[in-house]
Amino acid sequence: MVEDFFRSFNIFSEVEIKEFLQLFETRKVHKNDFFVQEGEKCKEIAFIVSGIFRSYYISDEGKDMTYCFRFPNQLMAGYSSFISDCPSRENMQAITDADLMVLKKDAVDDLVQDDLNWTKFLKIIAEQEYLELEKRFFQLQRDTAAQRYKALLGNQPDYVQKIPLQYLASYLGITQRHLSRIRKEVTI
């Protein structure tokens, strides 16, 4: 699974993939455990083998605000903290039990120094993060909650049902009652 992810970029040779995958460590994360917490520095990235994570922050009013979900076959990091070496402003929490392949920031830095392909790879990842952020911004500005729900359901139909309603409602910017009405109306 992780090999296919890296192959999909058409950057790395099979030998390179086998070599740098040896630098990853496997980690089990239990439901409700954190990958990154606000105030900590993010010192690693993870490939999600199984499980679902949510990214959230606590508003000035003390409200839990979910703004992103991460699913299997995706990379995950407190990205701004990872690249700036500053404390994270977000929390990344497991919604389900999860299995990760984790790579330390020091190893990433060494790979970038030794292999131009890693620089290309990280550039692509940065571009993808930007596009995802822009897409989310436009969704919040232009789309209705029902349209945002349909988009999430269309992209991750197998996993959306495993996300607790309060997190989905927060992500969509609506109440749980409104989400229940939308779920009754929406079919994919």
Secondary structure, DSSP 8 states (H G I E B T S, - for coil): -HHHHHHTTT-S-HHHHHHHHTT-EEEEE-TT-EEE-TTSB--EEEEEEE--EEEEEE-TTS-EEEEEEE-TT-EE--HHHHHH-SB-S-EEEESS-EEEEEEEHHHHHHHHHH-HHHHHHHHHHHHHHHHHHHHHHHHHHHS-HHHHHHHHHHH-HHHHTTS-HHHHHHHHTS-HHHHHHHHHH---
